[in-house]
Amino acid sequence: MATGDDLRRLALGLDGTTEAPHFDRAAFKVARTYVTLAPDACTANFKFSPDEQALKCAVAPDAFSVIPNAWGRQGWTTARLAKLTEQELDAALRLAWAHAQPRPRGRRR
């Protein structure tokens, strides 16, 4: 069972990650935010690609769910931390962290 403390420790251990307030949540980012932790530390919102989101939600529906709005359609996914092992949490963080890296210069999205 993973916790908010586990998320904070693992996220801050990823190269270049910083923590900053984001409304009522804690945001972890490199060039962009890749995960936010709820104030109660029971859930976190991860930025996955839509395909990664679909896979996570299909394989572990008790742990992952699509945020039900436009953010969710962009890949933002809620995770219930107590439903994840520390290894599963680390894998999800690394996946989201990879999307938050600086984009190569001259490349637009």
PyMOL commands that set and color helices and strands:
alter all, ss='L'
color gray80, all
select helices_A, chain A and resi 4-12+50-59+70-73+81-83+86-99
alter helices_A, ss='H'
color red, helices_A
select strands_A, chain A and resi 18-22+25-29+33-37+43-47+64-66+76-80
alter strands_A, ss='S'
color yellow, strands_A
deselect
rebuild
show_as cartoon
